[in-house]
Amino acid sequence: MQIKADTGFNRNYWGFETKGLRRLGSPKPKASSPEPLGDMPVFPGTYKMVISLGKEADSTMIVVQSAPGQTISQQVYDSKVAALNRLEKSTSKVVEIADRLTEADEIIAKVEAQLKNVEGAEADSVLKFGKGMTDSIKKIRNFIFGTPHEKQGYGGPYEVTVNGRLYDAKGEILAKNKIPDAQEFTLIEMAEKVVVEAVEKANSFFNSKWKQYRQKADATPMKIFKEFKEL
């Protein structure tokens, strides 16, 4: 765990969380962003805490005990962690896809800004192509996160999403104090299946339509400045 210390007295609380991975849907972290927290707390036991600042360091031992009525065996704990780690591999792939889609949207916005006042068939063609790219990106993002509800009401029809499958599998693993069995692993496999589908959709998009868009944009002269004749 890394925390930002200021001059004077500093206080921080540890809720026995383990170090985790970035969650799907979270913004891209900056250098100063805190480390993501894991889904499982640390296993009861004795831990060494080291505090360092610059060249100075000190340490102490911390004893973590089970909460009353919430005991868990080492075997169950390790099995749940292993199942979650397997699921996190799929989650990391989808996080990368989401980042690439966001970057693609930003590139399209920059191209549109440069061509905003440019006249000509070439510029119009790139702008039209860009709108198609935005629609393709939206479809992939909706497959991952679900289609946004743009109308008032009690929600839309049920749809299978990557985020939903990952959430269901993780929730089932965390909810039960037992070694994950066929039920949990079936949900993990269902999540992995839609993740593979999302990866295929993203790869297909970036290897075909996106390359065409890039070639078209690179070949279009960005004539932003107008030639002024002498009065």
C-alpha positions in Angstrom: 0.0 0.0 0.0 1.3 3.4 -0.9 0.0 6.6 0.7 0.7 10.2 0.2 2.4 11.7 3.3 2.4 15.4 4.1 4.4 17.4 6.5 3.5 17.0 10.2 1.4 14.3 11.6 -0.1 11.7 9.2 -2.7 9.1 9.9 -3.9 6.3 7.7 -6.2 3.3 8.2 -5.8 -0.2 6.7 -8.9 -2.3 6.3 -6.9 -5.5 5.8 -7.3 -5.2 2.1 -4.9 -7.0 -0.3 -3.3 -5.3 -3.3 -5.7 -5.5 -6.3 -5.8 -4.8 -9.9 -7.6 -2.0 -11.7 -11.3 -2.5 -12.1 -13.2 -2.5 -15.3 -14.8 0.9 -16.0 -12.4 2.8 -13.7 -10.4 5.7 -15.3 -6.9 5.2 -16.4 -4.7 5.8 -13.2 -2.3 8.7 -13.0 1.1 8.5 -11.3 -0.4 9.9 -8.1 -3.4 7.6 -8.1 -3.7 5.2 -5.1 -3.2 1.5 -5.6 -6.4 -0.5 -6.3 -7.6 -2.7 -3.5 -8.2 -6.5 -3.8 -11.5 -8.2 -3.3 -10.3 -10.6 -0.6 -9.0 -9.4 2.8 -5.6 -10.7 4.0 -5.7 -14.1 5.7 -5.5 -14.0 9.5 -1.9 -14.1 10.7 1.1 -12.0 11.6 2.4 -9.5 9.1 5.3 -7.1 9.0 4.6 -3.5 8.3 7.4 -1.4 6.9 7.1 2.4 6.8 9.6 4.2 4.6 10.1 7.9 3.7 13.2 8.7 1.6 16.2 6.9 3.2 14.4 6.5 6.5 12.5 3.3 7.4 10.9 1.6 10.4 8.9 -1.6 10.9 6.5 -3.3 13.3 4.5 -6.6 13.4 0.7 -6.6 13.1 -1.5 -9.5 14.1 -4.7 -9.9 12.0 -7.3 -12.1 13.6 -10.5 -13.5 12.2 -13.8 -11.7 12.9 -16.1 -13.6 15.3 -18.2 -16.1 13.4 -16.3 -15.4 10.1 -13.5 -18.0 10.3 -12.1 -19.4 7.0 -9.7 -22.2 6.5 -6.4 -21.7 4.6 -7.5 -24.2 2.0 -10.8 -22.3 1.3 -9.0 -19.0 1.3 -6.3 -20.1 -1.2 -8.9 -21.7 -3.5 -11.0 -18.6 -3.6 -8.0 -16.4 -4.3 -6.9 -18.8 -7.1 -10.4 -18.6 -8.7 -10.4 -14.8 -8.5 -6.9 -14.6 -10.0 -8.1 -16.6 -12.9 -11.0 -14.2 -13.4 -8.7 -11.2 -13.1 -6.7 -12.3 -16.1 -9.9 -11.9 -18.2 -10.7 -8.6 -16.5 -7.3 -7.2 -17.4 -7.9 -7.9 -21.1 -11.2 -6.1 -21.1 -9.7 -3.1 -19.2 -7.1 -2.9 -22.0 -9.9 -3.0 -24.6 -11.8 -0.2 -22.9 -8.6 1.9 -22.8 -8.0 1.4 -26.5 -11.6 2.3 -27.3 -11.3 5.5 -25.2 -8.0 6.4 -27.0 -9.7 5.8 -30.4 -12.6 8.1 -29.5 -10.0 10.8 -28.5 -8.2 10.5 -31.8 -11.5 10.8 -33.7 -12.3 13.9 -31.8 -8.9 15.4 -32.6 -9.2 14.7 -36.3 -12.7 16.2 -36.3 -11.4 19.3 -34.6 -8.7 19.8 -37.2 -11.1 19.3 -40.1 -13.9 21.4 -38.6 -13.3 24.4 -40.9 -11.8 22.5 -43.8 -13.8 22.3 -47.0 -13.6 19.7 -49.7 -14.7 16.2 -50.5 -11.7 14.6 -48.8 -12.4 16.2 -45.5 -16.1 15.4 -45.7 -15.2 11.8 -46.4 -12.9 11.5 -43.4 -15.6 13.1 -41.1 -18.2 10.7 -42.4 -15.8 7.8 -41.9 -15.1 9.0 -38.4 -18.8 8.8 -37.5 -18.8 5.2 -38.6 -15.9 4.6 -36.3 -17.7 6.1 -33.4 -20.7 3.8 -34.0 -18.4 0.8 -34.2 -16.7 1.7 -30.9 -20.1 2.3 -29.3 -21.3 -1.2 -30.2 -18.2 -2.8 -28.7 -18.5 -0.7 -25.6 -22.1 -1.6 -25.2 -21.2 -5.3 -25.5 -18.8 -4.8 -22.6 -20.9 -2.5 -20.3 -24.4 -2.7 -21.6 -26.6 -0.4 -23.7 -27.3 2.9 -21.9 -30.9 3.6 -21.2 -31.7 6.8 -23.0 -35.4 6.8 -22.3 -37.3 7.0 -19.0 -38.7 3.9 -17.6 -37.8 0.8 -15.6 -34.9 -0.3 -17.6 -34.4 -2.1 -20.9 -34.5 -5.7 -22.0 -32.0 -8.2 -20.6 -28.7 -8.4 -22.4 -25.6 -10.4 -21.9 -22.6 -8.2 -21.2 -18.9 -8.8 -20.4 -19.1 -6.7 -17.3 -22.2 -8.6 -16.1 -20.6 -12.0 -16.6 -17.5 -11.0 -14.7 -19.6 -9.5 -11.9 -21.7 -12.6 -11.5 -18.7 -14.9 -11.4 -16.8 -12.8 -8.9 -19.9 -12.3 -6.7 -20.5 -16.0 -6.5 -16.9 -16.7 -5.5 -16.9 -14.0 -2.8 -20.4 -14.8 -1.4 -19.7 -18.3 -0.2 -17.3 -19.6 2.4 -16.4 -22.7 0.6 -14.0 -24.0 -2.1 -15.3 -22.9 -5.5 -16.9 -25.9 -7.3 -18.7 -26.6 -10.6 -21.2 -23.8 -10.1 -18.5 -21.1 -9.7 -16.3 -22.4 -12.4 -19.2 -22.6 -14.8 -19.7 -18.8 -14.2 -16.0 -18.2 -14.7 -16.1 -20.1 -18.0 -19.1 -18.2 -19.2 -17.3 -14.9 -18.3 -14.1 -16.1 -20.2 -16.2 -16.9 -23.2 -17.7 -13.4 -23.6 -14.2 -11.9 -22.9 -12.8 -13.9 -25.8 -15.7 -12.6 -27.9 -14.9 -9.0 -26.8 -11.2 -9.5 -27.7 -12.2 -10.8 -31.1 -14.5 -7.8 -31.8 -11.8 -5.3 -30.7 -9.1 -7.0 -32.8 -11.3 -7.2 -35.8 -12.2 -3.5 -35.5 -8.6 -2.2 -35.0 -7.2 -4.5 -37.7 -9.7 -3.5 -40.4 -12.0 -0.5 -40.1 -9.6 1.5 -37.8 -6.6 0.9 -40.2 -8.8 2.1 -43.1 -9.8 5.2 -41.1 -6.2 6.0 -40.2 -5.0 5.6 -43.8 -7.8 7.9 -45.0 -7.1 10.5 -42.3 -3.3 10.4 -42.9 -3.8 10.9 -46.6 -6.1 13.9 -46.2 -4.3 17.3 -46.1 -5.3 19.3 -43.1 -5.6 22.6 -44.8 -6.4 24.7 -41.8 -4.7 27.9 -42.9 -6.3 29.9 -45.7 -4.2 31.7 -48.2 -4.8 35.5 -48.1 -4.2 37.4 -51.3 -2.8 40.9 -51.2 -5.5 43.6 -51.0 
